[in-house]
Amino acid sequence: MTDNRKRIDLDALQELVDAIVEEALAYPDHGKATQKIEALKDADVDRLGMAIFTRDGDTVAGGDADAPFSIQSISKVFSLELALEALGDKLWKRVGREPSGDPYNSIMDLERHEGYPRNPFINPGALVVVDALCDQVGGEGETRAVIDFVARLLGEDDFGINDTVARSDEEGGHLNRAMASMSKHFGNFHNDIDIVMKAYVRQCAIELSCRQLARAGRFLMLEGHDAAAQRDPQAARRARRILSLMMTCGQYDGSGDFAYRVGLPAKSGVGGGILAIVPNTASIAVWSPGLDRNGNSLLGTLALELLTDKVDWSVFGEIPTR
């Protein structure tokens, strides 16, 4: 995309964010809270938050931007970064980089491919990524690895783990265990399944606000233009590769529609959060717990569509003004 380096007008952006939140909340369909996790079934779908963390370090936020929520599958972005940092391209011997064409928790797709998940953002792929991390740091260490990484990204540890959500996720995780067992059957899972499951549900139960999540995503937004990435080109290369997977696989079976409507790499979670990245410009987090049929935040997607249309942020180029 064109590198938009002009300074963002924060006052205008604040007015726009407030207007977008109001407009999105007026939409008649707010979706339905996930029914797959007992602790999240009764979430209030009439809430919406948005936060934008800019390249210059400013934050613009609106709605319920300070409300904490469990990031769920958005955590897969952080665990993937850690696994790629530890293993590099060796990771791709265990997990693919293609959209699945099947639901994110499909065991049939995993069986068809003999325990080799199609990408790291569907559940079997995420479990293999966590298993790979367990190889590096040990099961108990991985329980803290993603949490500690998020704390480093935020420069703080002022966030928590929702133990009720983690417990609910673990107790209801029979299908995830089945997928881990399938991968183990084909030799693509090394550690004790219960240890990996504990690490996985703990990272999914990390609670962040939109304001915090947008700030945590800055390592992807900067994509090599910050000082740390300039010292380490590999960090920039990892960010670019993760962004490509977010673009093609980050919204499950809704990834194509999301690319058409929003035009940004993004990762969703069934807690209602979405992390979207405008490379070299902004990291955006939205949250609204009502989901669409693909398991992505309905109002969150709408809010991002309104934002990118009005600000003209897209990886597919700018629209010329007359």
HUBEL-V653037 format. One record per residue. N is the residue number from 0. PHI is phi in radians with two decimals (none if undefined). PSI is psi as a letter, one per 20 degrees, with the letter a starting at -180 (* if undefined). Layout:
n = [N N]
phi = [PHI PHI]
psi = [PSI PSI]
This chain:
n = [0 1 2 3 4 5 6 7 8 9 10 11 12 13 14 15 16 17 18 19 20 21 22 23 24 25 26 27 28 29 30 31 32 33 34 35 36 37 38 39 40 41 42 43 44 45 46 47 48 49 50 51 52 53 54 55 56 57 58 59 60 61 62 63 64 65 66 67 68 69 70 71 72 73 74 75 76 77 78 79 80 81 82 83 84 85 86 87 88 89 90 91 92 93 94 95 96 97 98 99 100 101 102 103 104 105 106 107 108 109 110 111 112 113 114 115 116 117 118 119 120 121 122 123 124 125 126 127 128 129 130 131 132 133 134 135 136 137 138 139 140 141 142 143 144 145 146 147 148 149 150 151 152 153 154 155 156 157 158 159 160 161 162 163 164 165 166 167 168 169 170 171 172 173 174 175 176 177 178 179 180 181 182 183 184 185 186 187 188 189 190 191 192 193 194 195 196 197 198 199 200 201 202 203 204 205 206 207 208 209 210 211 212 213 214 215 216 217 218 219 220 221 222 223 224 225 226 227 228 229 230 231 232 233 234 235 236 237 238 239 240 241 242 243 244 245 246 247 248 249 250 251 252 253 254 255 256 257 258 259 260 261 262 263 264 265 266 267 268 269 270 271 272 273 274 275 276 277 278 279 280 281 282 283 284 285 286 287 288 289 290 291 292 293 294 295 296 297 298 299 300 301 302 303 304 305 306 307 308 309 310 311 312 313 314 315 316 317 318 319 320 321]
phi = [none -1.17 -1.41 -1.47 -1.78 -1.20 -1.16 -1.32 -1.34 -1.17 -1.13 -1.16 -1.15 -1.08 -1.05 -1.16 -1.06 -1.06 -1.20 -1.15 -1.03 -1.11 -1.14 -1.14 -1.13 -1.39 -1.13 -1.18 -1.85 -1.82 1.37 -2.31 -1.07 -1.00 -1.82 -1.49 -2.16 -0.93 -1.23 -1.93 -1.11 -1.81 -1.09 -1.38 -1.39 -1.65 -1.97 -2.66 -2.23 -2.57 -2.46 -2.17 -1.83 -1.57 -1.03 -1.47 1.58 -1.60 -2.18 -2.07 -2.45 -2.68 1.11 -1.53 -1.22 -1.82 -1.40 -1.32 -2.57 -1.33 -1.33 0.87 -1.24 -1.08 -1.07 -1.11 -1.12 -1.26 -1.19 -1.15 -1.02 -1.13 -1.17 -1.18 -1.11 -1.40 -1.98 1.08 -1.21 -1.06 -1.04 -1.29 -1.29 -1.99 -2.59 -1.57 -2.33 -1.99 -0.99 -1.45 1.29 -2.26 -0.97 -1.13 -2.08 -1.37 -1.47 -1.17 -1.09 -1.15 -1.18 -1.03 -1.81 0.94 1.39 -1.84 -1.15 -1.22 -2.77 -1.37 -1.79 -1.40 -1.01 -1.09 -1.20 -1.11 -1.16 -1.16 -1.09 -1.14 -1.05 -1.12 -1.17 -1.07 -1.04 -1.47 -2.12 1.52 -0.97 -1.18 -1.13 -1.18 -0.98 -1.72 -1.04 -1.19 -1.05 -1.16 -1.13 -1.08 -1.07 -1.17 -1.12 -1.45 1.23 -2.80 -2.15 -1.50 -2.65 -2.27 -1.95 -1.40 -1.11 -1.14 -1.15 -1.05 -1.12 -1.10 -1.10 -1.27 -1.18 -1.71 -1.59 -1.12 -1.19 -1.08 -1.11 -1.11 -1.20 -1.08 -1.11 -1.10 -1.12 -1.13 -1.02 -1.62 1.43 -1.94 -2.66 -1.81 -1.75 -1.04 -1.08 -1.12 -1.15 -1.15 -1.08 -1.08 -1.11 -1.13 -1.22 -1.19 -1.21 -1.18 -1.56 -1.02 -1.87 -2.30 -1.52 -1.02 -1.07 -1.25 -1.12 -1.07 -1.20 -1.13 -1.43 -1.14 -1.15 -1.53 -1.14 -1.28 0.75 1.73 -1.70 -1.62 -1.07 -1.11 -1.20 -1.12 -1.30 -2.29 -1.01 -1.09 -1.11 -1.15 -1.14 -1.08 -1.04 -1.10 -1.24 -1.13 -1.06 -1.11 -1.26 -1.09 -1.14 -1.61 -2.30 -1.25 -2.02 0.99 -1.30 -1.72 -1.14 -1.16 -1.12 -1.13 -1.07 -1.18 -1.43 -1.85 1.34 -2.31 -1.15 -2.73 -2.34 -1.87 -2.49 -1.24 -1.30 1.80 -1.58 -2.45 -1.85 -2.14 -2.17 -1.80 -0.90 1.16 -2.25 -2.81 -2.01 -2.13 -2.18 -2.21 -2.59 -2.75 -1.31 -1.34 -1.84 -1.52 -1.20 -1.64 1.55 -1.92 -1.01 -1.24 -1.24 -1.08 -1.12 -1.06 -1.08 -1.16 -1.09 -1.10 -1.11 -1.17 -1.20 -1.37 -1.65 1.11 -1.81 -2.81 -1.29 -1.70 1.82 -1.67 -1.62 -1.16 -1.69 -1.65]
psi = [r p o o i q p p o h g h h g g g g g h g g g g g h i p h o j a p q p j i o g i j h k q o i j q p q p q p o r h j j q p p q r c l i j p q q p i c i h h h g g h g g g g h h h i b i h h i i i q a k q q h j r q i k o h g h h g h k l j o q h r i i q g h g h h h g h g h h h h g i q g h h h h i g g g h g g h h h h k r k l r r p n h g g g g g g g h j k g h g h g h g h g h h h j j k p h r p h h g g g g g g h g h h j p p q r h g g g h h h j h h h g h l i i r g g h h h n h h g h g g g g h g h h h h g h i i k c i j h g h g h g h g k q p q p r q i i j q p p q p o p j g q p p p q p p i p q a i i j q p g h g g g g h g g g h g h i l o q i j r q p q q *]
